[in-house]
Amino acid sequence: MTNSLTSANIWVGNSGNAATAVSMSGDATMSNAGVVTLANSGVTAGTYAKVSVDAKGRVIAGLSMTASDITTALTYTPVNKAGDTMVGALGNGWQ
């Protein structure tokens, strides 16, 4: 084994237990200054109320909430403005 190492490579033990020079690959790369850069997830930077994540915990999609998200969670549509009229029985059995 030599003490020289190709620029931006790292030593990794191989299956024969020998240190082998390899470059970082996959979801991350590394520069010869040791700076690690992660691959983009495809999501635009910002703040989102709803996100989807992959098996590695990375955000892969972001969406804003919609009115239907609220009414689905509440299981009813609330009265939302002056002049709206409520009809039917209240949920607690009152008429």
C-alpha positions as CSV (number, residue, x, y, z in Angstrom):
1,M,0.0,0.0,0.0
2,T,1.2,3.5,-0.8
3,N,0.6,6.6,1.2
4,S,-0.6,8.5,-1.9
5,L,-4.2,8.9,-2.6
6,T,-6.0,10.2,-5.8
7,S,-7.6,13.6,-5.4
8,A,-11.1,13.4,-3.8
9,N,-10.8,9.6,-3.0
10,I,-11.0,8.0,0.4
11,W,-9.6,4.8,1.8
12,V,-12.2,2.0,2.3
13,G,-11.6,-1.5,3.5
14,N,-12.4,-4.0,0.7
15,S,-13.6,-7.6,1.1
16,G,-9.9,-8.8,1.5
17,N,-9.5,-6.3,4.4
18,A,-7.1,-4.1,2.4
19,A,-7.5,-0.4,2.2
20,T,-8.6,0.6,-1.2
21,A,-8.9,4.1,-2.8
22,V,-12.4,4.8,-3.9
23,S,-14.5,7.9,-4.7
24,M,-17.7,8.6,-2.8
25,S,-20.7,8.0,-5.0
26,G,-24.5,7.5,-4.8
27,D,-26.5,10.2,-3.0
28,A,-23.3,12.1,-2.0
29,T,-20.1,13.2,-3.5
30,M,-17.0,14.6,-1.9
31,S,-14.5,17.2,-3.2
32,N,-10.7,17.1,-2.7
33,A,-11.3,19.6,0.2
34,G,-13.5,17.1,2.0
35,V,-16.7,18.9,1.3
36,V,-19.6,16.5,1.0
37,T,-22.4,17.4,-1.4
38,L,-25.8,15.6,-1.2
39,A,-27.8,14.9,-4.3
40,N,-30.9,17.1,-4.8
41,S,-34.1,15.5,-3.7
42,G,-36.2,17.2,-6.4
43,V,-38.0,19.5,-3.9
44,T,-37.7,23.3,-4.3
45,A,-36.3,24.9,-1.1
46,G,-39.1,26.4,0.9
47,T,-41.6,25.9,3.7
48,Y,-44.4,23.3,3.2
49,A,-47.3,22.2,5.4
50,K,-47.4,18.7,3.8
51,V,-44.4,16.7,2.8
52,S,-43.6,13.2,1.5
53,V,-40.4,11.5,2.5
54,D,-38.5,8.5,1.0
55,A,-37.2,5.5,3.0
56,K,-34.1,7.5,3.9
57,G,-36.1,10.3,5.5
58,R,-35.4,12.8,2.7
59,V,-38.2,15.1,1.7
60,I,-39.1,14.2,-1.9
61,A,-42.3,16.3,-2.4
62,G,-43.8,19.3,-0.7
63,L,-47.4,20.7,-1.0
64,S,-49.4,23.5,0.4
65,M,-52.5,22.7,2.4
66,T,-55.9,23.0,0.8
67,A,-59.3,23.6,2.3
68,S,-60.2,20.0,1.7
69,D,-57.3,18.9,3.9
70,I,-58.9,20.7,6.8
71,T,-62.5,19.5,6.2
72,T,-61.3,15.9,5.7
73,A,-59.4,16.1,9.0
74,L,-62.4,17.6,10.8
75,T,-64.9,15.3,9.0
76,Y,-67.2,18.3,8.4
77,T,-67.2,21.7,6.7
78,P,-67.3,24.5,9.2
79,V,-69.4,27.6,8.8
80,N,-67.0,30.1,7.3
81,K,-68.6,33.4,6.8
82,A,-71.5,35.7,7.9
83,G,-74.8,34.6,6.3
84,D,-74.0,30.9,6.1
85,T,-76.7,28.7,7.6
86,M,-76.3,25.5,9.5
87,V,-78.8,22.8,8.9
88,G,-79.4,19.3,10.2
89,A,-78.7,17.8,13.6
90,L,-75.7,18.8,15.7
91,G,-73.2,16.0,16.3
92,N,-74.1,15.7,20.0
93,G,-77.8,14.8,19.4
94,W,-79.3,18.2,19.8
95,Q,-81.8,19.3,17.2
